[in-house]
Amino acid sequence: MTNITKISPANDPWEAYMDQTEFGRAVLSNIEITTTNLCNMRCEHCAVGYSLQQKDPDALSFERIKESLDTVPFLRAFSITGGEPMLNMRSVRHYVVPLLRYAHERGARTQINSNLTMPLKRYEEILPYLDVLHISHNYGSIEDFSDIGFAVMEKKPPEQVREKAFRTMVENSLELSRRGVMISAETMLNKRTLPHLESIHEQIVSMGAARHEVHPMYPTSFAAHLETSSLDDIRDGIHRLLDVRNPDVWMLFGTLPFYACSSDKRDLELLQRLQAEPNVTVRNDPDGRSRLNLNIFDGSIHVTDFHADGELGTIDDHTLPEAFHKWQQSKTAASLSCHCPAVSCLGPNLLVKNTYYPETDFRTRHAAISYERTDTADI
């Protein structure tokens, strides 16, 4: 039976705190699947750049992957990522479409992570089963896209080819939005984007996006060379965005390094503003709290698709729920697994803690403020 509740600030199926509300504990309710290591771009901010290849290896059969997904008793949210999942039509027809259909028929809400530069007809094959089309968008102009989107490609396409890809992305976004797909554009806060947040937001709004996601950039894997922004710069950037944002566009902030248990008054003031702003939400990170990543090529299970920590074996070793339990029992997970009901907070993820709070034990801290959460509801 398909879930028909509208995705909105009051109903975000990727919000890990929903499991606390429904089950009183962390539950594996969210699966992300990596279906390709191919991509037609080489963005400087790409966290999975080291895994990108010229040719995909043979994948497990769809039936084997489905058997693994069948072991997850409650599936609320489902995502497909890469690489660029829509680049190879054989993969689209043998894996992407069947996987989205499978999740859709189980009543899960579905998302695909794409750069939206493929021909529109490719996306039409997944539309019956797709809720959210997620893109990374760190560009305030066509020149930014041409530069940033191909920054680490050994042999860059001609400038006119890169500019055509930008126009295709914009046209696809507008058309798919018109057809009822939620376009969610994610901007990473770093030294490159912070000076241009206003123009980036304006560009995202002009593309018909229903949601603008904002996540600080953390140094990891392929993107480890990018300079991490200071807490002061991130805080200032968020205030600037809130000052100029289009109030009709949902703004979702994730993996923020600011917590209600902070002793810094500026952190508390920012969090209270985020809670008070209409059409704005702050999402608890689902990785390891409600979500695991599954790779279709080797059946490997990870807490995320881009970080070395959290490798949990393969689906030949154990079921997905067993892998989730293994992670939950690990020392690393225990060090991050704090829960503050006063502010519906599940604490930092590993990247946030390692970057800004390596010596902090969040389990010993207490909220200095409280507020009634309004951005989640029963599905």
N, C-alpha and C positions, 0 to 999 in steps of 0.2 A: 504494500500500500504506500503510495507516494505522500510525503509530507507536504502539505500545501500552505503551511504557515509562512507568511512573508518574512524574508530576511530583512532585518531592520536594526536600528540601534537598540531596540528592546528585545531583539531575538537574533543573536549572533551564534550560530551553531558551532563556530570554531572557538568559542569562549570556554576555556577549561573549567571555569567556576560552575558551569551548569551541572557538572557531575557532583560537585559538593552539594548543590541544591537538591538534586534528584536522588543521589545515592548516599550522600554523607561522606564520601571518600573519593579518591582519585580512581577513575575507571578508564579503560581503553575504549574510547568511543569515537576516535578520530584516526584515520589511516591516510598516510601520504605515500604514493607510489612513484618511484623514478622509472620512467619508461624509455628514456633515451639518454645517450651521452653526446648527441649531435646538436650543434647549434650553428646558425648562420651569422651570429654576432659574437663578439668577444668583449663584453662590457668590463670596464675597469673595476667595477664594484661587484662582479660576479663571485659569489662564495664557492661555487662548484667548478671553477675554471680548470682546476687540475685534473678533473675527471673527464673533461670534454675530449672527444676523440674524432677521428676522421671516419670511422666505421664502427657501428655497434656490433658487439659480439652476439652470438645466438642467445635468445632469451628462453626462459622456462615457458612451458606451455600455458596458455590462458587457463586451462582446466586446473593445472597445479596451483596457480596463483589464486584462483577462485576457491579451491579447497582450503587454502590458508585463510582467506578472508572469511570463509564460512565458520571458522572457529571463533570469530569475534562476535559475542552474543548481542551486543548493542552497538550499532554503527550509526552515529549521528552526523558526522561530517567526513567527507572523502575528497582528497586532492590528488591531482596528477601533476608531476613536475619533471624537469629534465636538467640540462639541455632544453631544446625547443621541442616539445612533444608533438607539434603539428608539422615538423619538417619532413618526416619520412612517411609517405602515405601508406606504405605497408604496415608500419607500426600503428598508424592511426586506425586502420581498419581491423587489425588483428588484436590490438591491445587497448588503445585509447577509447574507442567507441564501445567495445564490449565491457570494459571496466566501468566507464561512466554509466552505461545502461544497468549494469549489475548493481552499482551503488544506488542509483535512482530507484530501481525496483525494490530495493530494501528500505526505502524511505529516507535515505541519507541525503543531505544537501551536498552538492558537488561543486568543485572548483578545478580549474586548470590554470597553470602558470605558463603564460605564453608571452612572447614579445609582440605579437599581433601583426607581424610583418608578412605572414603567409597570405596567399590568395584567399579571398573571402569564401569561396566555395568549399575550402577545406573545413572551415569552421561550421559551415552549414550541416555537416555530418554529425556534429556533436550537440547541436542546439537543442534537440528534444530531451537531452539528459543533463544539461548544464545549467547551473544556477549562477555561478560567479566566474568571470574571466579576469584573472589577476595579472597585472603587468607591473614590471619595475619601471618607474618613470622618474628620472633624475635630470630632466632636461627642460630648460625654459625656452629653448629655441631649436630650430632645425640644425643650427651650427653645433649646439651642445650635443645633440643626438649623434651627429656625424662624427664628432670627436670622441665622446665618452663611450658610445655604443660599440665602437670598433677599436678602442684604445690599445688593446693588447693582441690584436690580430697581426700575425707576422707579415702577411701581405694584404693590405687593406683594399677593399673594392674601390673603384673610382668614386670620386665625390658625388657624382650624379646618381650613382647606384645607391649610395648611403642615403642621400636625400630622398630618393624615391621610396626607400624603405620607411622613412619617417612619414611621408605622406600616406603610404599604405596603412601604417599603424593608426594614424588619425582617422582616415576614412573608415577603416574596419571598426574602430571604437565607436564612431558615431552611428554606423549602420547596425552593429550588434546591440548597442544600447537601445536604438529605436525598436529592435525586435524583442526587447524585454530581458536581455541579458544584463546582469549587474556587472558593469566594468569597475573594477577596484584597482586604482593606480597607487603603487607604493613608492614613496620617496624615502631615501636613506639620508639621515642627517650626518654630514661630514664636512670637511673643510671645503670641498668642491661645491656642495649644494647650499650650505648655510647662507652665503651671500645672496642667493637667488631664489629663496623660498617663495617669495611673492609671485614672481613670474612663473615658477614651476606650478604653483597652485592655479594660477590663471590659465595656464596651458591645459592642465588636467580638466578643469571645468569646461573649457572650450571643446574638449574631446567627448563630452557627454558622459563622463564618468559619474557614477552615483556615489562613489566613495573614494576618499583620498586617505590612504594609509600612510602613517609616518612612523618610521623606526630609526633610532640612532644606528649608525654604522659601527660595528665592532670588528676588530682585527682578527680575522680567522681565515685559514686555508688560503685560497687563491687571492683573496682581497686583504691579506694581512699587511701589505705594504701601505695601505691607505692610512693616513694619520687620523687617530681618534680625536674627536672634538672634546673640549673640556665640558664639564658639567655646566659651567656658567654659559658657554656658548649654546649648548643644547637648550637650556632653560630659556635663554633669550630668544632663540629661534622659534620655540614653541609659542611663546607669547606673541611674537610677530605674526605668526601664522593665524593665531586666534584673532588678532586684531583685524586682519584683512580678509579672512576666509569668506567664501560664499556660504551663507547660512543654510542654503537648500541642499548642500552637499555634505553627506555624512563624513565626518573626520574620525578616523580610528587611529589611536596611538598605541603602539605595542613595544614591548621590551624596553620600557622607559627605565632609566636608572634613578628614579625618584620614588620614595616610599613614605607612607604615612608614619612610619616609625623613625623618620629622620629627625635629627636635632637642628637641622637647618630650616629656619623660618621660611626661606624662599622656596624650598621644596614643598612645604606644606601649603603655602599660598598658591603655588602652581597647581597642585593636586586639587585643591578646593575650587579653583577656577575651572579646571577640566571637568569636574563633577557638575558644576553649575551651568556650564555652557550647553545650550540645546543642540541636539544632533551631533554630539561629541561623545566618544566612548574611549575607555582605556582597557585594553584586552590583556588578560593574563596569558603568558606564553604557553601554548598548548604542548610544545615539544617535551616529551617525557612526563607530562602531567595528564594529558588525555590522548596524546598522539605518538605513534611510531612511524618510521619510514621503512618501506620495503622496496628493495631493488629487484627488478624482474629478471636481471641477467644472472645473478648468482644466488638469489634468494636471501641475501643478507638483510639483517634487521638492524636499524640504527635509531638512536633517539632523534637525530636530525639527519638531513641529507648532506650536511657540509662540515660536520665537526668530528674530529678524531675520537673524542670521548663518547662513550655510549655505544660502542659496538657490541651487539647482543647475539652474535652467532647467526645462524640461518634458519629458514623454515624447515630444514631437514633435522635440525637439532631440537627444536621445540616449537610449539604453537605461538602465535602472536600474543595471546594473553599470558602465556608462560614467560615469554621474553619481557613483557611489560612488568610482570611480577618480579622478575630477576632484576630489572633496572630499579624498581621501587625499593628493593631490599639492599641496593648497593650503597656504599659509604658516600659516593658522590651525590646520589639522589637524596640521601638523608640530610646532607649538608645544605641542600637547597629547599627541602620540603617543609617550609613553614606555612602556616595557615592563620590568617588574621581575619576572623569573622566581622570585626568592627568595620573593616573597609573592603571586605570580600577580596583580599589579596592573597596570592599564593607564592609571593616572594620572587626573588630574582632568578633568571636562568643562569646557566653556567658562564656564558660570555659576559653578561653584565657583572656578575660577582668577580670574575677573574680580572676584568678591566678596571673596575672602580672600587670594589670592596673586597680585595683578596683576604684581608684579615678579619672581616666582620662575620660574626655568627648571628644571622638574622633570627635564629630561633630564640635568642635571649632578649630580643627587643620588643617593644610594645608600641602600639599606635598612639600618636600624640593628638590625632584628630579622628573623627568618625563621621560617616555619612551613609545614608541609605542608598544602596546601589539601585540604579534605575535602568541600566542598559542590558539586563538579561531578563528573560521570562521563560516560563515553561514552554517547551515546543509542543 
